[in-house]
Structure formats: C-alpha cells, structure tokens
Amino acid sequence: MSNVFFGVYLFVNRENPNSQVMIAWLTASVVEVIGILLVIARSLFPVKNGNGQGSS
C-alpha cells in the first residue's frame, strides 16, 4: 500500500523528490517484507506450548 502512495508522490514531485520521504518509504518496505516473512514462518512452523499442542 505504501508503494501506491510513494508512486503518487514521485509523480507529483518528479523534479525534486525529498530524500527523507524516500528513506521512509524504503524503511517501510523493508519492515513490510520482514513482517510478511514472520507471518509465513509462524504459519509454517507453529510454536508448541508445554503440553505438546500448537498455539492455536
């Protein structure tokens, strides 16, 4: 979703985009990818509690 807003921002400010906005977008993209990987990893490898049952 942040990519859509960043694309609009770049379209509006074609000549001189602010570097702080670009850094914020890149950081948000990295956090988004890490979050997606964590969700996938937790669904593939569920954590078991003490009685041998899954966390769900």
CYANA upper distance limits for C-alpha pairs under 8 A (distance plus 0.5 A):
  1 MET  CA      5 PHE  CA      7.47
  2 SER  CA      6 PHE  CA      6.62
  2 SER  CA     25 TRP  CA      7.55
  2 SER  CA     28 ALA  CA      7.99
  2 SER  CA     29 SER  CA      8.11
  3 ASN  CA      7 GLY  CA      6.49
  3 ASN  CA     25 TRP  CA      8.13
  4 VAL  CA      8 VAL  CA      6.83
  5 PHE  CA      9 TYR  CA      6.64
  6 PHE  CA     10 LEU  CA      6.64
  6 PHE  CA     25 TRP  CA      7.44
  7 GLY  CA     11 PHE  CA      6.62
  8 VAL  CA     12 VAL  CA      6.70
  9 TYR  CA     13 ASN  CA      6.53
  9 TYR  CA     17 PRO  CA      8.47
 10 LEU  CA     14 ARG  CA      5.90
 10 LEU  CA     17 PRO  CA      7.03
 13 ASN  CA     17 PRO  CA      5.96
 17 PRO  CA     21 VAL  CA      8.16
 17 PRO  CA     22 MET  CA      8.20
 18 ASN  CA     22 MET  CA      7.15
 19 SER  CA     23 ILE  CA      6.71
 20 GLN  CA     24 ALA  CA      6.65
 21 VAL  CA     25 TRP  CA      6.65
 22 MET  CA     26 LEU  CA      6.67
 23 ILE  CA     27 THR  CA      6.60
 24 ALA  CA     28 ALA  CA      6.60
 25 TRP  CA     29 SER  CA      6.66
 26 LEU  CA     30 VAL  CA      6.81
 27 THR  CA     31 VAL  CA      6.73
 28 ALA  CA     32 GLU  CA      6.52
 29 SER  CA     33 VAL  CA      6.74
 30 VAL  CA     34 ILE  CA      6.75
 31 VAL  CA     35 GLY  CA      6.59
 32 GLU  CA     36 ILE  CA      6.73
 33 VAL  CA     37 LEU  CA      6.72
 34 ILE  CA     38 LEU  CA      6.69
 35 GLY  CA     39 VAL  CA      6.78
 36 ILE  CA     40 ILE  CA      6.75
 37 LEU  CA     41 ALA  CA      6.52
 38 LEU  CA     42 ARG  CA      6.55
 39 VAL  CA     43 SER  CA      6.77
 40 ILE  CA     44 LEU  CA      6.71
 41 ALA  CA     45 PHE  CA      6.35
 42 ARG  CA     46 PRO  CA      5.77
 42 ARG  CA     47 VAL  CA      7.97
 46 PRO  CA     54 GLY  CA      6.77
 46 PRO  CA     55 SER  CA      7.27
 47 VAL  CA     54 GLY  CA      6.56
 47 VAL  CA     55 SER  CA      6.45
 48 LYS  CA     52 GLY  CA      6.34
 48 LYS  CA     53 GLN  CA      6.09
 48 LYS  CA     54 GLY  CA      4.97
 48 LYS  CA     55 SER  CA      6.32
 49 ASN  CA     53 GLN  CA      6.44
 49 ASN  CA     54 GLY  CA      6.80
 49 ASN  CA     55 SER  CA      6.91
